[in-house]
Each structure stands twice: as C-alpha cells, then as structure tokens.
Amino acid sequence: MKKLFVALLVLVAAASFVFAGGAKEGAASGSGTIKVGIVNNPPSESGYRAANVKDFENTFNAANGYDVKTYYSLKNDEQLNAASQFITDGVDYLLISAAATDGWEATLKSAKDNGIQVFLFDRLMNVPEDLYEAAIVSDMPKEGETAVAWLKAQNLPEYNVIHIQGAMGSDAQLGRTGAMDKEFAAGTMNKVVQQTATWDEAEAKKIVESVINSGEDFNVIYAENDGMAKGAVAALDEAGITHGKDGKVIVMGFDCNKWALEEVLNGNWNYDGQCSPFQATQIDEWIKTGSRPSTKIVYNPERYFDAATITAEEVEQFGI
C-alpha cells in the first residue's frame, strides 16, 4: 500500500511538471500566439519615432501571431515600471528602446529569472550582455563622429557652434554629443551654447532665439534630430539670418525624415545624418526562427546626406 501511494505521488508530480513546463511553450507556440511586451518612446517624440512605432505596429500584431502589450514614455522610471508589469504579466519576450541607458540591470535580471527573453532596439543600455538576447541599433557614436568629420572637412575659418542636444542620458544624445564634446575640449570648435531641447522643435527655437538676442556670433547649428533643426531654422528665418548651402549658418540634423532631406536638397540645410528606424522585421525573424546573431549587437547600416551631393532619388529612397 505504501509503495502504491509513493507511485501515485510520483505520477502526480510528473504530471504537474509537464503541465508547468509546457505552459509557456503553449502560449508561445501551441496556441499560435506569442506574448510580447514592447517598451518604447512615444511616436510624438519625433518623425523618426513615429516611423519606428509604425514599423513595430506593422510587424507585432495579432495577424502576425502576436499578443502585444505596448507602453510609451520618455521617462526612464515609467518605462521601468511598465517593463516590470510586463514581466509580472508573463510575456514571452520583452522588446525595449530605453529612454536612458542606466537603471535597467535589475529589471532585465528579473526578466531572465522568469524565463523572458529580451531584445533591445534603437538604443543600447549599460547592462551585461548576458541579460539580453540581441540588440539591433544605430551606432550613435559613429553618427556623431561622421557628422563632426564632415563639419571639419568644410574648413571654416572658425567654428562657433550652437549645439542643441536630445533627451539627456539617451543613447542617441550620448553618441551624437560625444564627438562634438571632443572638439570643444580640444579647442577646435567654440561652444556658443550647449543645451537640451529634449527632441522638441519649439524648445530648440527658443534656444536659438536666446543666442540671437544675446548678440553672440555663431555659424553652425548642430541639432541632434531633425525636429530641433527645424525649430532652430525657424528662429533664423524670423531674424533674417541666412542658412544652408549659400548662407551664413551651417545647419545639421539627424534622422533623415523625408521633409528634412528635402530641406537639404533645396539647400536650406547642409547636412542630415541617417538613423534607421526599421528594426522590427529582424527581431520578428529572431523570435520566429530561434536564430541569434553571431554578435550581441547588430548595427543598422547608415549614411549621411549633404547639400552639395544629395539627389532627388535619394530623398525618395531614404526619407522616412
């Protein structure tokens, strides 16, 4: 009788183990639905972000086999809370574009402990690589280095720069600021002002208006996204200050919105650095096939466009 009781206990335990072990697999494959939590910046942040959000919505949806929860915020603490809730909800995968690079280690460790796989997109984090499966991002430091190298190649007699930064602490801001900071530190360029507009067009306009009203001379606007460059140009136009290909002030932006590339084509801006918003298809492939890249970090191939060489065909092909 005792042997029979023990045997029954073993059978019950084995059945419980099979059920528990198969529950997540069933949610991801047996039922045909993969549960995904997406933490991103809101589409209102910029034209780039609107294209990025649309790319993810077009890929991660019910028609493509996904049960999706999405949270948008420009605040890192709010993103962290959302990611923690998705972990509690038992998603299969977390896809994250972090508002800031720091503060994520504990959350990603919690995801790993709960068997949730994490993919990073658009932006990296300061976390050990074993806490995420892979990342597909832009090489933000390279974007900054490429832009500053182009600017130095213009061989201006002097460089008096209005530097308008994005959201402080974000991967994009750190990368695009880094190259310019090196020039300021070396004394090769003069920092007229360096101030964040948090990707906002209106705030960028106010920064440039303030410099104009101060009477301080400048001949370069280095804005870390297209929207802020647009706001800066609005301030120049209102003050009657020429800019672009044949103007006094060199205007530089990032992201390659189609309307921004048209400004470069028309000679109103001088430079726009590409930042690809399209990462969803690659992550979808990694999830569906179970494959992983040979390196943890995959960089989007990117280029730049300047008023001297850009073509109408390039505007159509690369504008977002």
C-alpha positions as CSV (number, residue, x, y, z in Angstrom):
1,M,0.0,0.0,0.0
2,K,2.8,2.4,0.9
3,K,4.6,1.6,-2.4
4,L,1.3,2.3,-4.3
5,F,1.0,5.7,-2.5
6,V,4.5,6.6,-3.4
7,A,4.0,5.7,-7.0
8,L,0.9,7.8,-7.2
9,L,2.8,10.8,-5.8
10,V,5.5,10.4,-8.4
11,L,2.8,10.3,-11.2
12,V,1.1,13.4,-9.8
13,A,4.5,15.3,-9.6
14,A,5.4,14.2,-13.1
15,A,2.1,15.4,-14.5
16,S,2.5,18.7,-12.7
17,F,6.0,19.2,-14.1
18,V,4.8,18.5,-17.6
19,F,2.0,21.0,-17.3
20,A,4.1,23.8,-15.8
21,G,6.9,23.3,-18.2
22,G,4.6,23.2,-21.2
23,A,2.5,26.3,-20.2
24,K,4.8,28.9,-21.6
25,E,5.6,26.9,-24.7
26,G,1.9,26.6,-25.3
27,A,1.4,30.3,-25.0
28,A,4.2,30.9,-27.5
29,S,3.6,28.2,-30.0
30,G,0.9,25.7,-29.1
31,S,-1.8,28.3,-29.2
32,G,-0.1,30.1,-32.1
33,T,0.2,33.3,-30.1
34,I,3.5,34.8,-28.9
35,K,3.1,37.2,-26.0
36,V,5.3,40.3,-26.4
37,G,5.7,43.4,-24.2
38,I,7.1,46.4,-26.1
39,V,8.6,49.4,-24.2
40,N,9.3,52.4,-26.5
41,N,9.4,56.2,-26.7
42,P,6.1,57.8,-27.8
43,P,5.5,58.5,-31.6
44,S,5.1,62.2,-30.7
45,E,8.8,62.3,-29.8
46,S,9.9,62.8,-33.5
47,G,9.3,61.9,-37.1
48,Y,11.9,59.1,-36.5
49,R,10.0,57.7,-33.6
50,A,6.7,57.8,-35.5
51,A,8.3,55.7,-38.2
52,N,9.8,53.4,-35.6
53,V,6.5,52.9,-33.8
54,K,4.7,52.3,-37.1
55,D,7.3,49.7,-38.1
56,F,6.7,47.7,-34.9
57,E,2.9,48.0,-35.1
58,N,3.0,46.6,-38.7
59,T,5.1,43.6,-37.5
60,F,4.0,42.8,-34.0
61,N,0.3,42.3,-34.2
62,A,-2.4,39.6,-34.0
63,A,-2.3,38.9,-37.7
64,N,1.3,38.0,-37.4
65,G,0.8,35.7,-34.4
66,Y,1.5,38.1,-31.5
67,D,-0.4,39.1,-28.4
68,V,1.1,42.6,-27.9
69,K,1.2,44.9,-24.9
70,T,2.9,48.3,-25.6
71,Y,3.9,51.1,-23.3
72,Y,5.2,54.5,-24.4
73,S,7.1,57.1,-22.3
74,L,10.1,59.4,-22.5
75,K,10.7,58.8,-18.8
76,N,13.0,56.0,-17.8
77,D,11.3,55.3,-14.4
78,E,7.9,54.9,-16.2
79,Q,9.4,52.6,-18.7
80,L,11.0,50.5,-15.9
81,N,7.6,50.2,-14.2
82,A,6.0,49.1,-17.4
83,A,8.7,46.5,-18.1
84,S,8.2,45.1,-14.6
85,Q,4.5,44.9,-15.1
86,F,5.0,43.0,-18.4
87,I,7.3,40.6,-16.5
88,T,4.5,40.1,-14.0
89,D,2.0,39.5,-16.8
90,G,4.2,36.7,-18.1
91,V,5.1,37.8,-21.6
92,D,7.4,35.6,-23.6
93,Y,9.5,38.4,-24.9
94,L,10.4,42.0,-23.9
95,L,11.4,44.4,-26.6
96,I,12.9,47.7,-25.3
97,S,14.0,51.0,-26.6
98,A,15.2,52.6,-23.4
99,A,14.7,56.3,-22.6
100,A,18.0,56.3,-20.7
101,T,20.9,53.9,-20.8
102,D,21.2,53.4,-17.0
103,G,19.0,51.7,-14.4
104,W,17.9,48.6,-16.3
105,E,20.1,45.9,-14.9
106,A,17.7,44.7,-12.1
107,T,14.7,44.7,-14.4
108,L,16.5,42.7,-17.1
109,K,17.8,40.2,-14.5
110,S,14.2,39.8,-13.3
111,A,13.1,39.0,-16.9
112,K,15.9,36.5,-17.3
113,D,15.0,34.8,-13.9
114,N,11.4,34.5,-15.2
115,G,12.4,32.9,-18.5
116,I,11.6,36.0,-20.5
117,Q,13.9,36.8,-23.5
118,V,14.8,40.4,-24.0
119,F,15.7,42.2,-27.3
120,L,16.9,45.7,-27.4
121,F,16.1,48.0,-30.4
122,D,17.1,51.5,-31.4
123,R,19.1,52.1,-28.2
124,L,21.6,50.3,-26.0
125,M,21.7,50.0,-22.2
126,N,24.5,49.9,-19.7
127,V,23.8,46.2,-18.8
128,P,25.8,42.9,-19.0
129,E,25.3,41.4,-22.4
130,D,24.0,38.1,-20.9
131,L,20.9,39.9,-19.8
132,Y,19.5,40.3,-23.4
133,E,19.4,38.0,-26.5
134,A,20.5,40.6,-29.0
135,A,20.3,44.3,-29.9
136,I,19.6,45.9,-33.2
137,V,20.5,49.6,-33.0
138,S,22.1,52.6,-34.7
139,D,25.8,53.2,-34.0
140,M,25.2,56.6,-32.3
141,P,28.8,57.4,-31.5
142,K,29.6,56.7,-35.2
143,E,26.7,59.0,-36.3
144,G,28.3,61.8,-34.2
145,E,31.8,61.1,-35.4
146,T,30.7,61.1,-39.1
147,A,28.8,64.4,-38.7
148,V,31.7,66.1,-37.0
149,A,34.2,64.8,-39.5
150,W,32.0,66.2,-42.3
151,L,31.8,69.6,-40.5
152,K,35.6,69.8,-40.0
153,A,36.0,69.0,-43.7
154,Q,34.2,72.2,-44.5
155,N,37.4,74.1,-43.4
156,L,35.6,77.1,-41.9
157,P,37.9,79.8,-40.6
158,E,36.3,79.3,-37.2
159,Y,33.6,77.2,-35.7
160,N,31.1,78.9,-33.4
161,V,28.6,76.2,-32.6
162,I,25.0,76.2,-31.2
163,H,24.7,72.6,-30.0
164,I,21.1,71.5,-29.4
165,Q,21.0,68.2,-27.6
166,G,18.3,65.5,-27.4
167,A,17.0,63.9,-24.2
168,M,19.9,63.8,-21.8
169,G,21.2,60.3,-21.0
170,S,19.6,58.6,-24.0
171,D,21.8,56.5,-26.3
172,A,21.2,58.9,-29.2
173,Q,22.1,62.0,-27.2
174,L,25.3,60.5,-25.7
175,G,26.5,59.3,-29.1
176,R,25.8,62.5,-31.0
177,T,27.1,64.7,-28.2
178,G,30.4,62.7,-27.7
179,A,32.0,63.7,-30.9
180,M,31.2,67.4,-30.5
181,D,32.4,67.4,-26.9
182,K,35.8,66.2,-28.1
183,E,36.1,69.2,-30.4
184,F,35.1,71.6,-27.7
185,A,37.6,70.1,-25.3
186,A,40.4,70.3,-28.0
187,G,39.5,73.9,-28.7
188,T,39.0,73.2,-32.4
189,M,35.4,74.4,-32.1
190,N,33.8,77.1,-29.9
191,K,30.8,76.2,-27.8
192,V,28.4,79.1,-28.1
193,V,25.8,77.2,-26.2
194,Q,25.1,73.5,-25.5
195,Q,21.6,72.9,-24.2
196,T,19.0,70.2,-24.4
197,A,15.7,70.7,-26.1
198,T,14.6,67.1,-25.4
199,W,13.9,66.5,-29.1
200,D,11.4,69.3,-29.1
201,E,11.1,71.7,-32.1
202,A,9.7,74.6,-30.0
203,E,12.4,74.4,-27.3
204,A,15.1,74.3,-30.0
205,K,13.7,77.5,-31.5
206,K,13.8,79.2,-28.0
207,I,17.5,78.2,-27.6
208,V,18.5,79.8,-30.9
209,E,16.3,82.9,-30.2
210,S,18.1,83.4,-26.9
211,V,21.5,83.3,-28.6
212,I,20.4,85.7,-31.3
213,N,19.1,88.1,-28.7
214,S,22.4,87.9,-26.8
215,G,24.2,89.1,-29.9
216,E,26.8,86.4,-29.7
217,D,28.2,85.3,-33.1
218,F,27.6,81.8,-34.4
219,N,27.9,80.0,-37.8
220,V,27.0,76.4,-37.0
221,I,23.8,74.8,-35.7
222,Y,24.4,71.1,-34.7
223,A,20.9,69.8,-33.8
224,E,20.6,66.2,-32.6
225,N,17.4,65.5,-34.5
226,D,15.5,66.9,-37.5
227,G,12.7,68.4,-35.4
228,M,15.1,70.5,-33.4
229,A,17.0,71.6,-36.5
230,K,13.6,72.7,-37.9
231,G,12.9,74.8,-34.8
232,A,16.4,76.3,-35.0
233,V,15.9,77.3,-38.6
234,A,12.6,78.9,-37.8
235,A,14.4,81.2,-35.4
236,L,17.0,82.1,-38.0
237,D,14.3,82.9,-40.6
238,E,12.5,85.2,-38.2
239,A,15.7,87.0,-37.5
240,G,16.6,87.3,-41.2
241,I,19.8,85.2,-40.8
242,T,20.7,83.2,-43.9
243,H,21.5,79.5,-43.6
244,G,22.2,76.4,-45.7
245,K,24.2,75.9,-48.8
246,D,24.8,79.6,-49.6
247,G,24.0,81.1,-46.1
248,K,25.9,82.3,-43.1
249,V,24.9,79.4,-40.8
250,I,25.5,75.7,-41.4
251,V,22.5,73.6,-40.3
252,M,22.9,70.0,-39.3
253,G,20.3,67.5,-38.3
254,F,19.8,63.7,-37.8
255,D,17.2,61.1,-38.7
256,C,16.5,61.7,-42.4
257,N,12.8,62.5,-42.3
258,K,11.7,63.0,-45.9
259,W,10.9,66.6,-45.3
260,A,14.3,67.2,-43.8
261,L,16.1,65.6,-46.8
262,E,14.0,67.9,-49.0
263,E,15.5,70.9,-47.0
264,V,18.9,69.5,-47.7
265,L,18.1,69.1,-51.4
266,N,16.8,72.6,-51.6
267,G,20.0,74.0,-49.9
268,N,18.2,75.2,-46.8
269,W,20.1,72.7,-44.6
270,N,23.7,71.5,-45.1
271,Y,23.7,68.0,-43.6
272,D,21.4,65.3,-42.3
273,G,22.7,62.1,-40.7
274,Q,20.7,58.9,-41.3
275,C,19.3,57.0,-38.3
276,S,17.3,53.9,-39.4
277,P,14.0,53.3,-37.5
278,F,13.4,49.9,-39.0
279,Q,14.3,47.1,-36.6
280,A,11.1,45.1,-36.2
281,T,11.5,42.7,-39.1
282,Q,14.8,41.5,-37.8
283,I,13.5,40.9,-34.3
284,D,10.5,39.1,-35.7
285,E,12.9,36.8,-37.5
286,W,15.0,36.1,-34.4
287,I,11.8,35.2,-32.4
288,K,10.2,33.1,-35.1
289,T,13.3,31.1,-36.1
290,G,15.0,31.0,-32.8
291,S,18.2,32.2,-34.5
292,R,20.6,34.7,-32.9
293,P,23.3,36.9,-34.5
294,S,27.0,36.0,-34.2
295,T,27.5,39.2,-32.1
296,K,25.1,40.5,-29.5
297,I,24.9,43.9,-31.1
298,V,23.8,44.4,-34.7
299,Y,24.2,47.9,-36.2
300,N,21.9,49.3,-38.9
301,P,23.9,50.4,-42.0
302,E,23.7,54.2,-42.2
303,R,25.0,57.1,-44.2
304,Y,24.6,60.9,-44.4
305,F,23.5,63.4,-47.0
306,D,24.8,66.9,-47.7
307,A,23.5,69.8,-49.8
308,A,26.4,69.5,-52.2
309,T,25.7,66.0,-53.4
310,I,22.2,64.9,-52.4
311,T,19.8,63.8,-55.2
312,A,16.0,63.8,-55.5
313,E,16.2,60.0,-55.9
314,E,18.0,59.7,-52.6
315,V,15.3,61.8,-50.9
316,E,12.7,59.3,-52.2
317,Q,14.7,56.3,-51.3
318,F,16.0,57.2,-47.9
319,G,13.5,59.7,-46.5
320,I,11.3,58.3,-43.7
